Amino acid sequence: MSKKKTIITVAPTGAWPSKKDNPNLPLTPKEIADDVYACYQAGAAICHLHMRDDQGKGTMDEQRFQETVSLIKAKCDIVINCTTSGDLNATDETRMAHIKSIKPELASFDCGSMNWMNSSLFINHPQFLEKLGLLMAECGTKPEIEIFDAGMIYNSTYYLKKGVLKAPLHYQFVLGAAGGMAATIENLVHLKRLIPRDSTWAALGIGKGHVPIMLATIALGGHLRVGMEDNVFFGPGELADSNAQFVERAARIIEIAGNKVASPDDARTILGV
């Protein structure tokens, strides 16, 4: 029998960590591109990209996305997954502009609004999600449906019935976010039970939930996301040296479990992009 192929996505930057949290965090287009290439060499098949401005704050600047994606594509064929969030001051238009111009193979579709418990709001109103889903279909971009709590799965099935989303769906379970579902194995199993049967899925645990959720995800047959967007520490009290360090560990665990690390082309086949 052939080995199951497990996709590793690297999320190198995110919108919130800073160089103060970990000096190895990549922020500029060149830093991000170089980091992604190192992760690709370590086994990452997908890169989930956020951008930062000159002050290191999250931005949806279209030109920064274009520059970073161009630098990455000059180095390797890793699957590009662009965020559509990460700047709480962004408009609907600036959250979608880079999707129109880059047409990435994947992009995030945050399937509902929530309270960040640092006193901010993460707004994904129904009108925006409908526009975003239809734009992604037009651009040939597969939505990665970001799930922070169980209700967002029911939102996704509503948009599937309405024709805004197309089956088979691909889910990313984000566990441990402030205001979202806790990073527990019980929650992971519950979310997996709710998604349509023909769906693919991946999961991550933020902070200390990182390794337990990774191990449970492999055991349950899912795919992985790792990187400094979700955790700047490699272990208790140990800052990560690089994002590639996370990818290397995930690849070792996948192989120990008897699976095979998916290549970018494997990921394209698995996800249908």
C-alpha positions in Angstrom: 0.0 0.0 0.0 1.2 3.5 -0.8 1.8 5.8 2.2 -0.7 8.6 2.9 0.6 12.0 2.0 0.4 14.7 4.6 0.6 18.4 3.6 2.7 20.8 5.6 1.6 24.5 5.4 4.0 27.1 6.8 2.6 30.3 8.2 5.8 32.3 8.6 4.7 35.7 9.7 1.1 36.3 10.7 -0.3 39.7 11.7 0.6 40.0 15.4 4.0 38.6 16.4 6.9 41.1 16.3 10.7 41.0 16.3 10.4 41.7 20.1 8.6 38.4 20.4 11.1 36.5 18.3 14.0 38.3 16.4 13.9 35.5 13.8 10.4 36.4 12.6 10.5 37.4 8.9 8.7 40.7 8.1 10.0 42.2 4.8 9.2 40.7 1.4 12.7 39.4 1.0 12.8 38.0 4.5 9.5 36.2 4.0 10.6 34.9 0.6 13.9 33.6 1.8 12.2 32.0 4.9 9.5 30.3 2.7 12.3 28.9 0.4 14.0 27.4 3.4 10.7 25.9 4.6 10.1 24.5 1.1 13.4 22.8 1.2 12.5 21.3 4.6 9.2 19.9 3.3 6.5 22.6 3.3 4.1 22.3 0.3 2.1 25.5 1.0 3.0 28.9 2.4 0.3 31.0 4.1 1.3 34.6 3.6 0.7 37.8 5.7 2.3 41.1 4.9 3.7 43.8 7.2 4.3 47.5 6.7 7.4 49.5 7.4 6.5 49.7 11.1 6.0 46.0 11.3 2.2 46.1 11.5 -0.2 43.9 9.5 -1.1 45.3 6.1 -3.1 44.3 3.1 -0.9 46.3 0.8 -1.3 44.8 -2.7 2.2 45.7 -3.9 3.8 43.9 -0.9 1.9 40.8 -1.7 2.9 41.0 -5.3 6.6 41.6 -4.5 6.7 38.7 -2.0 4.9 36.2 -4.3 7.2 37.2 -7.2 10.3 36.6 -5.0 8.9 33.2 -3.8 8.0 32.0 -7.3 11.5 32.8 -8.6 12.8 30.4 -6.0 10.4 27.4 -5.9 7.0 26.1 -6.9 5.5 26.0 -3.4 1.7 26.5 -3.3 0.8 30.2 -2.5 -1.9 30.8 0.0 -2.7 34.5 0.6 -4.5 35.8 3.6 -7.5 38.0 3.2 -7.2 39.3 6.8 -4.5 40.6 9.1 -5.2 44.3 9.1 -8.2 45.3 11.3 -8.4 48.7 9.4 -8.6 47.2 6.0 -11.7 47.7 3.8 -13.5 44.9 1.9 -11.7 46.2 -1.3 -8.2 46.1 0.1 -8.8 42.6 1.5 -9.5 41.4 -2.0 -7.3 43.5 -4.3 -4.4 41.1 -4.2 -6.6 38.1 -5.0 -7.7 39.8 -8.2 -4.1 40.6 -9.3 -2.2 37.6 -8.1 -4.9 34.9 -8.4 -3.2 32.6 -5.8 -4.0 28.9 -5.8 -5.4 29.3 -2.2 -6.6 32.1 0.0 -8.2 32.3 3.4 -11.9 32.5 3.8 -12.6 33.4 7.4 -16.1 32.0 7.8 -17.6 34.3 10.4 -16.9 37.2 12.8 -15.6 36.9 16.4 -14.3 38.9 19.3 -10.5 39.0 19.7 -10.1 39.1 23.5 -7.6 41.9 23.2 -10.6 44.2 22.8 -10.8 44.2 19.0 -13.3 42.7 16.5 -12.6 40.3 13.7 -15.3 41.2 11.2 -16.3 39.0 8.3 -19.8 40.1 7.5 -22.1 38.1 5.2 -21.9 40.5 2.3 -18.1 40.5 2.3 -18.0 36.7 2.4 -20.3 36.4 -0.5 -18.3 38.8 -2.6 -15.0 37.1 -1.5 -16.3 33.6 -2.4 -17.6 34.7 -5.8 -14.3 36.5 -6.5 -12.3 33.4 -5.6 -14.3 31.3 -8.0 -13.8 33.9 -10.7 -10.0 33.9 -10.1 -9.6 30.1 -9.8 -8.5 30.5 -6.2 -9.6 27.7 -3.8 -10.9 29.0 -0.5 -9.2 27.7 2.6 -12.1 28.0 5.1 -10.7 29.2 8.4 -12.6 27.8 11.4 -12.2 29.4 14.8 -15.4 28.0 16.3 -18.0 25.4 15.4 -20.6 27.9 14.2 -18.3 28.8 11.3 -18.6 25.3 9.9 -22.4 25.8 9.7 -21.8 29.2 7.9 -19.6 27.4 5.4 -22.3 24.8 4.6 -24.8 27.7 4.1 -22.5 29.3 1.5 -22.0 25.8 -0.1 -25.8 25.4 -0.5 -26.1 29.0 -1.8 -23.4 28.4 -4.4 -20.9 30.9 -3.0 -18.5 28.0 -2.1 -18.0 24.9 -4.3 -17.4 21.3 -3.0 -15.1 19.7 -2.1 -14.3 22.2 0.6 -11.0 22.6 2.4 -10.9 23.6 6.1 -8.3 25.0 8.3 -9.1 24.5 12.0 -7.5 27.3 14.1 -7.6 26.3 17.7 -6.4 28.4 20.7 -7.1 31.9 19.3 -8.2 34.4 21.9 -12.0 34.3 21.6 -12.1 31.1 19.6 -12.3 27.4 20.5 -9.6 26.1 22.9 -6.8 24.0 21.5 -8.0 20.6 22.8 -8.2 17.3 21.1 -11.8 17.0 22.1 -12.6 20.2 20.1 -10.5 19.0 17.1 -12.5 15.7 17.0 -15.8 17.7 17.3 -14.9 20.0 14.4 -13.8 17.1 12.2 -17.1 15.4 12.7 -19.0 18.5 11.5 -17.5 19.0 8.1 -18.9 17.5 4.8 -17.6 14.0 4.2 -15.8 14.9 0.9 -13.8 17.7 2.5 -10.1 18.0 3.2 -8.9 19.6 6.4 -5.8 20.8 8.3 -5.4 22.0 11.9 -3.1 24.0 14.1 -2.9 24.8 17.8 -1.7 28.2 18.9 1.0 28.5 21.5 1.3 25.6 23.9 -1.4 23.7 21.9 0.9 23.4 18.9 2.4 20.0 19.4 -0.7 18.2 20.9 -2.9 19.4 18.1 -0.2 18.4 15.5 0.0 14.9 16.9 -3.7 14.5 17.1 -4.2 15.8 13.5 -1.8 13.3 12.1 -3.6 10.5 14.0 -7.0 11.7 12.7 -5.8 11.9 9.1 -5.6 15.6 8.7 -2.9 18.0 7.3 -0.7 20.4 9.3 0.0 24.1 9.6 3.1 25.2 11.5 5.1 28.5 11.8 5.7 31.6 13.8 2.2 33.1 13.0 0.9 30.6 15.5 3.8 30.0 17.8 7.2 31.8 18.2 8.4 29.2 20.7 9.8 25.8 19.5 9.5 24.4 23.0 8.8 25.6 26.5 11.0 28.7 27.0 12.9 28.1 23.7 12.4 30.6 20.9 12.3 29.1 17.4 15.4 29.6 15.4 13.4 29.7 12.1 10.2 28.6 10.6 12.1 25.8 8.8 12.7 24.3 12.3 9.0 23.8 12.7 8.7 22.3 9.3 11.5 19.9 9.9 9.9 18.6 13.1 6.5 18.2 11.4 8.2 16.3 8.6 9.9 13.9 11.1 6.7 13.3 12.9 4.8 12.6 9.7 7.4 10.0 8.7 7.4 8.4 12.1 3.7 8.0 11.8 4.2 6.1 8.6 3.0 8.8 6.3 4.8 10.7 3.5 5.4 14.4 3.4 3.4 15.9 0.5 5.2 17.8 -2.2 3.7 21.0 -3.7 2.3 19.0 -6.6 0.9 16.4 -4.2 -0.8 19.2 -2.4 -2.3 20.5 -5.6 -3.7 17.0 -6.4 -5.1 16.5 -2.9 -6.7 19.9 -2.8 -7.8 20.1 -6.4 -6.0 23.3 -7.3 
